[in-house]
Every structure is written in C-alpha cells, then in structure tokens.
Amino acid sequence: MRPQDRLAVIQRCVIQEMARFGQEFTADGEVVRGPGTTAVAVREHPGQDGTGHVDLGYVLQLGRADAPVVWDCAAGLGKTEEEKLANAVRMWATTTASALVEQEQGRGEHGDHADHPELPGWHAVQGPAAVFGFGNERLAGWLAENRVLPALAPALLPELAGHGPNGVKLFLGGKAGDDVAEVRVNGEVSEAASAALRALDWPRGERLCWARLFVLLTAREAPARPAAQAGAAEPAALRAPAVAAARARGLFGRWRQARRAGR
C-alpha cells in the first residue's frame, strides 16, 4: 500500500473511532482535526513483522509550535493491510485516546483517575485495558486487583518530563517461559520500568495472553498562590480536570477484550 493510501486509511479509522467518544474529527492534510485545538497527527510507520503499525500523535493545542503532543504506537492483525491498520487504530483508541478524551472531559466516563502517593505531584488517567488471548479473565482480574502503577513508580519518576503530559504505555503477557513486559514513556522504551513490570507476579499461563494499557500523567494543580498573583493565568498543564466520583474498580479495573489486535 502506498504511503498516501495508508494515510487515508488511518485517518478514516481515526475519524470513525473518535466518533465513538462523541467527538467529530475531519481530515485536513497531514492531520485529523478535532474539537477546539485538538488534532491527531500520523507518522509513517510501516509494519515489518506482518502486523499493521500506526504511529499517532494527539495534539492538544494545534497551531502552537510548542504544543504538547502525546505520541503512541499501536499494531494490529488482520487478513489485509487495511484490516490490520483499522485494528491498530482501534487498539489505540481503546487504550490511549480514551485516556486523552477523559483528561479533557474529566467526567469519569472514558477512564479512571488516581493520585498515587508513590507518584507525588502527578495525576494519573487511564482508559480501559485491552486484554486479549486465551484465559484473558485471569490477567484482567490481576490488573484490577493489583497496584501496578505505584509498583513501577521508582523507575518511572526519573523519566517523567516537565509538567507533562507524559504518556506511559504498558504491554505485558505471553505465556510461562515466553513472556514479554515493555513500558514506554513518551514513546521511548524504559528499561528500568520494563524490568520492574516483568518482576511483578502477573499470571503466566500455558497459552498466550496479553494486555495493553495506557496511562496519562499530568502535573497536579499547584498550591494556591499569594493574592497578589491571583489574577495571573494558571498554566494549563498544572490544572487538573474536575473529576467525577471515583469508581470502585480502581485505576486498572476497566478492561475490554480485544480481538485481532496487537500492541
């Protein structure tokens, strides 16, 4: 498939997936524009291993040279390249876009919120985990019952940039004797966090099963300023959204069974 055809397929799939969140996106050259100043950029990333790869950047303030962009890569399986790309975009939307939309809306509808003492100053938003393969209920149940993000905090903290937002992707699974654990911070593999994830006691069965999760970390609201400074505008990165009542399921409690999809 030619690069321009791949771009057209990916953009069309992004528009379809974002519509599931009630968001209207339209293709505009190299980006897909969304509500307000949001957009999704596409970076060329053809698959080399039989999967369809997509490299998507969620732009928070389109038009600003220093606008924060949250990049994430996903892969999907299928019979055709178009089907692989569609499944990859669906995987991205399920785990990554849901967290980004939830960060903007703050209603607890598309993701869960948490402030962990182990990550001081950081607010976490996570969309549903995509769990796929055989016996996925065991892995999903383990993720719901264990505090994975705090366990990775010592390895994550040195790699978080500025006030954020920082995108943290977790991919884990496989089977006993042939497992994989990978943590990416802002698109780059963190060897320390990946090793910490592998050391956790998540279930390894005799058949293949994986999980993909995405957590958005942003700096929590700064302490109140003196009255003399009260008129100054607060940087957007420091303002936490109004959050709906916490759900009992916890940060990793949401999960969806993913079919024909990959990382």
Phi, psi and omega in degrees: 000134180291151181307319181292330177287321176300315180300317181297319180295313182298314180298318179298320180291322177299316179300316180294317183289321180291334176296334178293338176268005183078021183250131180264117177242147179224142179290136179214089182067238184274353182237168173244113184279140178241197180297146177061234182255015181275155177197165175237122177262152181240130178247135182299127182206069180294141181285145179243000186235025179087358178252161175267121182256141171230140178240106188242137178242120179273113183269127183271328182221080182298135179106342177265131181297329182257022182297135177292137178233127179260107182266146175205145178248139177223159180227151180219155178254162178171176182279331180237163179297323179296320179293322178297315180296319180298318179291327177293316178295322179296320177297315178300316182294318182299317188259319189264305182299326180299320179292321180292317178295319179296322178300321180287319187270322176065030182258356183074015183274323186249358181190177181246152183245148176202148172238109184263132176303331181288344177240068186299132178087358183244137176254131183254135174232127180228133174278185180300146172280140174263114183242127186215155182115195183274138178063036186293342179297325179296313181292319178297319179295321179296317180298324181289332187261350184242148183270082186289312184300313176301326180294334180267354188306313182302327179277331183281319188308315182294344186257356180282136187259130171048223177269000181087193004286147176248127177265127180239115179254133177244132174228123183213154177143212188103225177208172182303128181085352181211062183256168179221141176216118182223134175237128176244133176247117183053041175087349182255137180296130173259109182296320182293314180292324178296318178295321179294322178294317180297329183284347180287160188265041176294149189294130172248116181260191180273348180237158188289135177205138183225165174219143176234131181223152177224129180239133176257123180248122177233152180295134178289163183302135180290158178301158180302141181265164176301155183303327182297337181258004188298335183279347182286146182285140178276130177304138184301327183294341184264354183265120176278144181289159172292124189253136177293166180307137183298141179267147184292341186290342178082175189297323182254018184284332178284138173204152178228142176284124181257135181245140176053045181225169181226214186296000000 
